[in-house]
């Protein structure tokens, strides 16, 4: 159903023509918001921020940064039991009867290791969630790619993730660079996006909405033969569409 809503809403572009303050039209503005939310939804669907929390904590754990581990455990994994084993880190929640396991190969990401995050619940089979590919010689950086299904679509997203720890309160800021493609399963539409290299998507405490960064997005309706493109800038609580 979602795919048809997207198609119908984007088709409204041609029905409006009244100019608005930033040089577009009400139809353009609505279309920009639809495709922007769709892209951000795909990035959230792959767990780019939330799953990354496991890699960030494990990297602090393997590097022996006890102070950072203490803060992140309280912030992200309060009430969970975390154990470091020879080649994995286990995050066990008795409350939710679940276990996240991060296979580390016994190596840090900065050694070029590939880490695999999996999940098993009380009534679920273990399933793979994310793969983090380290960059040899680089701390606090990794590659997170995803190819799979979401909302009757095929998602192919490739992100380079870099994070920094800021201030005495150990605030974690996560930056995403990369690109992706979203295709409706029957080929009715496709969305292609790219994150500006100089203005990565910046995520802080809010895990579903970037506080900074720029995106270029192109939408193509293969049924109606219509296309739409926009450039999006995020500034704190504001979203700006650049003509």
C-alpha positions, 0 to 999 in steps of 0.5 A, spaced: 500 500 500 505 504 501 508 504 494 501 506 491 501 512 496 508 514 494 506 514 487 499 518 488 502 523 492 508 524 487 503 525 481 501 531 485 507 535 482 503 537 476 497 539 479 500 545 483 503 551 480 503 557 486 510 559 488 512 559 495 517 563 498 523 559 497 522 559 489 518 552 489 511 550 489 506 547 494 506 541 490 514 541 489 515 542 497 510 536 498 514 532 493 520 534 496 518 532 503 515 525 501 522 523 497 526 525 503 522 522 508 522 515 504 530 516 503 531 517 511 526 511 512 530 507 508 537 509 512 533 508 518 531 501 516 538 498 515 539 500 522 545 505 520 545 509 527 542 504 532 546 498 530 552 502 529 551 503 537 553 496 538 560 497 533 561 503 537 561 500 544 565 494 542 570 498 539 571 502 546 571 495 549 576 492 545 580 498 546 580 498 553 576 505 554 573 504 560 570 511 561 567 511 555 564 504 556 561 506 562 557 512 559 555 508 553 553 502 557 548 507 561 546 511 555 545 505 550 545 499 554 542 500 561 540 493 564 543 489 559 549 484 561 555 485 556 560 480 556 567 480 552 569 473 549 575 471 545 571 473 538 565 476 540 561 481 544 554 479 547 549 484 549 544 480 553 537 483 555 533 479 561 528 484 560 526 482 553 529 475 553 534 477 547 541 477 545 545 481 540 552 478 538 557 482 535 562 477 532 569 481 532 574 475 529 578 477 535 580 484 532 579 491 532 575 495 526 582 499 525 585 492 524 581 491 518 576 486 521 569 485 519 564 485 524 557 481 524 551 483 528 546 478 529 540 477 534 536 472 537 530 473 541 526 468 545 521 466 540 526 468 534 531 464 530 538 468 530 538 473 524 544 477 521 542 484 522 549 488 520 556 487 517 561 493 519 567 493 515 573 496 518 578 500 515 586 498 517 589 504 520 583 508 521 580 509 528 572 510 529 571 509 521 567 503 518 563 501 512 556 499 513 552 496 507 545 494 506 542 490 500 535 487 502 527 488 502 523 494 505 516 496 504 515 492 498 522 495 495 529 493 494 534 497 498 541 498 496 545 502 500 552 503 501 555 508 507 562 510 510 561 511 517 565 516 522 564 518 529 567 522 534 566 523 541 565 530 544 566 533 550 566 531 557 559 528 557 562 523 551 557 525 546 557 521 540 556 524 533 555 519 527 557 522 520 554 518 514 557 519 507 555 514 501 549 513 496 543 508 495 538 506 491 531 504 492 527 500 487 519 498 488 519 491 487 515 491 481 519 496 477 514 502 478 519 507 481 526 508 483 529 513 488 537 514 487 540 518 493 547 521 494 550 524 501 554 530 499 561 528 501 563 535 504 556 535 508 555 528 511 549 526 514 550 528 522 546 524 527 547 526 534 542 524 540 536 523 535 537 517 531 532 518 526 533 525 523 540 528 521 542 535 525 546 537 519 548 535 512 546 535 505 542 530 500 541 530 493 535 525 491 532 523 484 525 520 483 523 516 477 516 514 476 517 508 470 509 508 469 507 515 468 514 517 465 515 523 470 521 525 474 523 529 480 529 531 483 531 535 489 537 537 494 536 537 501 540 541 507 539 539 514 540 544 519 538 543 526 531 542 527 530 545 520 530 542 513 531 546 507 530 545 499 535 548 495 532 550 488 
